[in-house]
Amino acid sequence: MGVASGHRIEKGGSMRRLSVVMVAAVLMLAAPTSSAAAGYHFTYQDKAPAPFLQSRTYVVRGAVDSSGGCTYTYPSLRAPAGAPRWEVRTLGIDPERCAMLVEEGVPREVEVPSNEGMLSTSVGAPGGASPAAATSSVASGYTSAWFEDVAGIHVTQDTTYISWNYTGSCVSGGSSSGQWSWDSLFTLVSNGGTNSYNGCSWFMGDTWSSMKTISLPCPWTSVWTYYYHIRTYGWKDGSVTASYSDNWAQNGCPLPLWPHWGWAKTG
């Protein structure tokens, strides 16, 4: 399977759809050991995360555009067949060289979506599917996207859950729901969800949302996180895949965020 994702990073405060808008950090932090990072001046979070299993770490080089920002296109996702979960994260940002250090693989600790210590809301997504066949099996999974601050705290998160029935040759029904969580510095501005169904191929749940800061860290402006499509696909063979697109608007706040996303089969 493969999912290609394109991102735009601008050094100013403007924002475009299906992009991640970032600014250079005010502090260069300790970097994890990585030969892929040699020759760059990446900004990292306070604590280097534990390496993934089956890890693939690489530098994504962008191109400077007419606005002075950087446009990036990620390689296709290379999750191995049968992987129960997979995660993609940005480890470091070098906006001056239009480069990002990215890692994908199996996380050592499963970061199950949680609203502990955060404000949250959830809803069942509208839309239906055909009744489950008596001979079908049931599977479940989720896709979650989130932004972390310098300390590794999830400041906002959007998660799409699905459960579907499958026979091996067709999908025979399904349901989906969404959960949105945000730190107390943020507020939920909008959110929604839906699902769709292709009887002999897949069942898909999709959620979206936008959130913004209401106080610190930059009280003179608002930092926004946008989740356009967080999609989870359940297939006729019982496997799960995912895709996503999101966006971050700094609007002049000099404190960066790090985008993450991942999926897991849970049943």
GIVEN-V630550 format. One line per field, one symbol per residue. ss: DSSP state (H for helix, E for strand, C for the rest). phi: phi as a letter, one per 30 degrees, with the letter a starting at -180 (. if undefined). Layout:
BEGIN
ss: ???
phi: ???
END
This chain:
BEGIN
ss: CCCCCEEEECCCCCCCCCCCCCCCCCCCCCCCCCHHHCCCCCECCCCCCCCCEEEEEEEEECEECCCCCEEEECCCCCCCCCCCEEEEEEEEEEHHHCEEEEEEEECCCCCCCCCCCCEEEEEECCCCCCCCCCCCEEEEEEEEEEEECCCCCEEEEEEEEEEEEECCCCEEEEEEEEEEEECCCEEEEEEEEEEEEECCCEEEEEEEEEEEECCCCCCCCCCEEEEEEEEEEEECCCCEEEEEEEEEECCCCCCCCEEEEEEEECC
phi: .abcbcbcbcdccdbbdhbbcbbdddbdcecddaddddjccdccdecddddddhdbcaccccbdcddjcccbbddddcddeiddaabbbddbbbddchbbcbbblcddcdddebcdibdabbadddjbbdedddcdccbbaabbbaccdddidddbabbccbbbcbcjcadcllbbabbbbadddcbdcaaaaabbbbecbabbcbbaabbbdcaedbddacccbccdbccbcccdcjdbbabaababcdhjddcdbcdbaabacca
END
